[in-house]
């Protein structure tokens, strides 16, 4: 194992770093896990991380709860020891420079058998939720065929003292493993980790078939330690603050939802059931929460997508930057700046982006002079440099995101889903570049003290 860490690989160390940079707000007052905690987290969404020292559970226990860890690109860059513009490259490095994990013995201080989930500070966020939701849980499973570790975020709704309904999107590796187990007439043993450091959070959200724990090691710059749990044949990162151990039950489904997602309220579905056999945790653990639909939610979904898209489109262009957009909530829209070589290149770049991330609905290609992290600049390029009849490519009847409800129409007194579509917008300069050149004021910068207006109000 590396003797010198490039990046912290423990949630408490991440919290300490955010505190040292003034990027976190701490609250000592006792608050309830029923809406009160969520209201504080929402107040600082997009601004500060939040550390709540006394969150009261439904059974009266008090917990430490951290949220908004990744509520801004500044926070994420700080925890990864990089710049805002270096975030995509940091995740790409994880994909290219994977590190083998280290297997350790059982690594937690406390083990609770036959747990009562009400003793955990599982937050009730919004009035549309039928019960509290785990939102930061990452489910780890070792794949039967490949031996690789799958790791993915899944929202989990409390439905009983020891059971959760787990939303598993079609196409996820976890769903394939679960269906295989069901066909074989067995439950799927899993571990769900809560309270992870930034490299593991980002790696878990990357749309890739690679071993996610090895990718996290690549992002961190050192191997990740994993440990087996006690009650089932499953593993979790040794740094996890809390681990739910148990099984996805073969043949069992329960209603899950409604839930406030990044694009609005998601519908009720029949989903697999996770029976929790035991809970392992650190001494004085920190429970991690993610505000549904908040900036942290969007960024943790979006930044890994940026890396996957960047890898794909670099085969077709000199890519300067990639950023998911706030309008697309980090999921449905991506802006890509390139050093254009020919006028037919942008659409090729857009098609490769759509292929890299199936949920993308809109791809905007801009020139290298546009800052893709500045949405006003991106949309200004769309208005000023793209002619819709020539520069918008509409792709009809194509798979999109289940979170996108724009294809629902009222027909004959009922709502139906129509086929989804996508758009690629070439917002690069096609005409005379002189018409789009940014103006320069030809005056050298002066020392403020020597300026005749300094220190005086000239408006009167």
N, C-alpha and C positions, 0 to 999 in steps of 0.2 A: 504493500500500500504506500502511496505517496506520503512522504514525511511533511510536505508542505501543501496545504490546500490552496487551490486556485479560487474556489468558491465554497462558501459555507454549505454544508450538507446536513443541517439540522434546523428545524423551525425556530427553536429558541435563539440560535445564533442569528438567524435572519431578523428576528424581532429586535435583537440588540443592535444590529447594524442600522435598521430603520430608525431606532431611537437615537443613535449617535448622529444621524443626519437630519433629525427633526422632522421625520416623515411619518410619525405615528402619534396618535392621541390615546392616552390612557385614562380609564374611568374606574374609580374605586367603588362607587355606589352600587348597591345590590339592585339588579334588574331581572325581570322574568324572561325565560326563554319563549314565552308567549307574546310575540309582537314587540315588547319593549326593547329587547336587544337589537332586533332588526331595525327599529326606528332610529337608533343611534348610528348603526352601520350605514343606513341610507343617508343620514345627514352629512356624512363625510365621504360619500361615494364619489370617486374621481379626484379626491383631494388628499386624504390621509388614510393610512392604515389605522385600525382601531384595535385596542386591547382592553377587553372588559374583564376586570379582576373578580367579579362576583355575579355570575349568571346563575340564577336559581332554576333548577330543573323541576319537572312535574312532581318529583318525589321529595323536593325540598333541599337537595344537595346543592352546593355551590361549586362552580367551575370557573376556570380561566378560559375565555373565548377570544380568539384572534380572527380578524376579518379584514378585508380590503388590502391584503398583503400585496396583491398585484393590481391595485386600483389605478395605477398610472404607469406609463412607460418609464418614467423616472424611477419609480420604485423597483421595477423589474431590472432595469439597467444597473441600479445600485447593488442589487443582490447578486447580479452576475458579473460584477466588476467590469462593466463595459459601458459604452455610450448608447444613447437612444438609437442612433443610426447603426450601431453594431449588434442590435438584438437578433436580427435575422441571421447574420453571420454566425453568431454564437450558437444558435440552434442548428444551423447547417453543419457547424463543426462537430456537434454531437452526433449527427447522422454519419459523418465521414470518419470520425475518430472515436468510434465506440470502444468502451473499456469493459473487460470481463468483470463481472461482479464477484464479490467475496462472500462465501457461505459461512455463516456463524451459527453458534448454538442459540437457543432461545434468548432473546435480548431484552425482554420487558420485565419490569419490576412487579407487576400485579397481574394476576390471572383470575377472572371471575367466570365461573361456570353457571349455566342457566341464567343468563343476565336478564334484567328488566331494562329495556331500552329507554323507559321513562326516567331512569337515573342518569342518562346522558343529556347534555344541554342541546338536544336536537331542536333547532329553531323553527318556530312558526313565523313565517315572514309576512304573508299577505292574506287578506280575507278570502281569496278564491281557493286557498289550499284547504282540502278537507282534513288534513292533519299535519303534524310537523314533518319536515323534510331534511334528510342529510344531503347536502349539496356539494361538499368537498371530497366525498368518498371516492377513492380510486381502487378499482377491483383488479387484483392480480391473480393470474392463472397461468400455469405452465401448459403450453399447448401439447396435445397428445402426439401429433405427427412430427412437429419440428423441434420440440424441446425448448422453444423460445418462450420468453415471458411476454404475455400480453398484459398491458396496463391501460386502463381507460376510465374516464370519469363517468359516473352514472348517478343520476338523482334517485334517491331512495325514500319512499314514503312509508312512515310507520303505520302498520295495519294491525299489529297485535303486540303483546308484551315482548315477544322475541322474533317478530317477523316484519319484513320490509317488502314492499312491492318495488321492483327495480325496473326502471325504464331502460330497455336495451334496444337501440336503433338497429334496424335491418342493415346487414352488411358488416356489423361489428364482429371482430374476432371472437369476443366473448360469446356472442350469440351462436356462432358456428360451433364452438366447443360445447355449449350447453345442448344444442340440438343433437350433436353426436352422442353425448351422454344419455339423453332421453331415448334415442334410438336403441341404445344398449341397455336400457332399463335401469339406469343408475342416476343418482344425483351428482351434480358437479360441485366438488369441494373448492372453496374460494376463500380469499382473505381480502377484506376491504380496509384500506389504510386511510386514516384521517390525521391531518397534521404533518404535512410533508414540506421539505424545503423546495426552493424554486426549480432546481434542475429536474427533480422528479415530477413536479407539477407540469412543467412544459413538455417533458418527454411523454407523459401520459396522454397529452392532447394531440400529439403529432399523428397525422394520418399516414402511417407507415407499417409495413409488415416486418420491420426489424424488431429485435429484442429490445423492448422499451427500457429495461433496467440498464442494459449496456449503453443505450443512447443517452440516458441520464448521466451515466459515468463520463461519456464524452463531453457533455455540456459542462459538468462539474470539473473536469480535468483530473479526476481520480475515480477509482472503482467505487461502486456503491455496495455497501454491505447489506445482505439479506439474511433473514432467519426463518426457520420453520416455526410454525405455530403449534400449539399443543393438541387441540381438539380435532383437527382435520389435517389431511395431507395437502398443505398449502403453505405459501411463503409470502413474506412482506418485507419491505425495507426495514432494516434494524432501527433506523432513526424515526420510524412512525410513532407519533404520540399515542394514538389509539388504533387498535386493530380489531375489527369484527371478524370472527372466525365462524365458518358455517358452510351451508350448502344451498345451491339453487335447486329447488325441489322438482324432480322429474314429474311432469304431468300436472303440476299445480300452477294456476294463474289467479291473479286478483286484479281488481280495478285499480288503476293508478291514474291520478290526476283529478281535477284540472291542476295545472301548474303554470306559474308565470315564467315564460321562457324569454329569450332575448328579443323576440319579435311579437310578444303578446301572450295571451293565455293559450296554452296547449290543451288538446282535447283529452278526454278520458279513454284509456285503452286497457285491455287485458294484458297484463305483464307477468313475467316470472316472479316467483316468491323466494326470497332469501331468508332461510331459517338460521338465526344466529345461535350457535352452540356455546360460544364463549367470547369474552372480551379480554384482550391483553392491552396493557397500557403502561406508560412510563410513570414514575413517581411524580405526583403533582403535574399531571398532563395538561397540555394546552389543546383545547378542541378548536378546530379550524372551521370557519363558516365562510361561504361564498354567497353574497346577496344575489338572488336570481334576477337576471336582467340588468345587473349593475355593470360598471366599467370593468371590474375584475373578471366577471363572467365573460365579457366580450373579449378582453385582452388575452385571457388564458386560452380561449378558443382560437383567437385570430393570429397571434404571433407564431404558433406552430404551423398554421396554414401558410403564412408568409414564407416560411423556410421551404415547405414542400413545393409551393408554386415557384419560388426562385430557382430551386434545383431543376425543375422541369423546363422553365422558359429560357434558362441559360444555354440550352442546346440550340436555340434559334436566334438569340440576340445578345448584344452586349448590354446586360441588365445593370442599371445603376442602383435601383432600390425597388422594394416591393412593400406595400402596406395595405392591410385590410382597412376598411373605412368605418367611421362612426355611424354613417347612415345604414351600412350593412351589418352593424353590430358585431363586427369582427368575424363574420361568417358568410354573408351573401354577396359581398362586393369587395373587389380588390383593385388597387391602382398600381400600375407598373410603369416605371420610367426606364426608357431605353435610349441608347445612342443609335438612332435609326440609320440604317444603311440603304434601305429601299422602301418605296411606298407600299409594297405588298407585305412587308414584314410584320406590321402590328397585328393583323388578323391572325397570322400564324402563331404569334406570341399568345394572343387571346385564346385560341383553340387549345394550345398546350396547357394554359392555366386552367381552363374548364376541365380538361382531362385529369389534371393533377388533383383537383378538389371538386368532387361531384356536386357539392352543395352550392357552389358559386352560381349566382344569378346574373351578375353584372361584372364585366372586366373593362377597365378603363386604361388605355395605353397612352402615355404622355411622353413628351421629350425630356431630356436629361436636365433641362433648366427648371423643371417643375418639382417642387418638394411634395412627395406623395404622402407624407405625414400631415400635411396642411390641406385639409379638405376644401377650403376656399380656393386655394391655388388649383387643385385638381378640377373642381367644377368650373372654374374660370376657363381652364383649358378646354373643357368640354364645350362650353358655350362659344368660345372665341375661335377654336381651331377645328371643330367637327361640324360637318354639314350632314344632317341626319340622313338624307336620301343616299348619300355616297358612303358615309363613314360609320353607320350603324349596321351591324350584322346581327340579325335576329335568327336564333336557332329554335325551331319549334319542336314540340313533342319529344322532350328530353327530360330525363330524370333530374329532379332538383331536391331541395331540402324540405323535409316534412314540417319544418318550422315556418315555412313560407306559406301563408294563407291567401296570397293574392290571386290564386287560380280558382278560388271558390266563388261560384255564381249562384244567384237565385233563379231557378228554372221551374216554372209551373207550381209555385208556392213552396218549393223545398230547395235546400242548398245542395249543390253537387260540385265535385271537383273536376275541373277541366284540365287538359294536358298542360304541363308546365313548359316554360320557354326560358331562354337566356339571351342576353345581349352583350355584344362586344363592341366597344366604342373606340374608334381610332381618333384620339384627341391630339395627334401629333400635327406638326406644321406640314402642310402639303404645298402651299404657295410660296410666295416670295418671303424668305425669312426676315428681310428688313422690316416688313410690316408688323412683325411680332417681337422685334428686338426691344428689350427693356431699356428705358431711357436712363441716361446718366447725367447728373448735375455736375458740370465741369468746374467744380471749385474744391480746392484742397481743404481738408479738415482743419479748423482753427482751434486753438486753445480756448476753452470757454471763458476764461478770465479776460482774454484780450478782445472778446467780442463786445461791440458797443452796446448791445442789448443786455449784457450780463448784469443781473442783480437789480434790474429796474422793470417796472411794469409800464409797458408802452401802449397798453390798451386804453388808457385814460387821456 
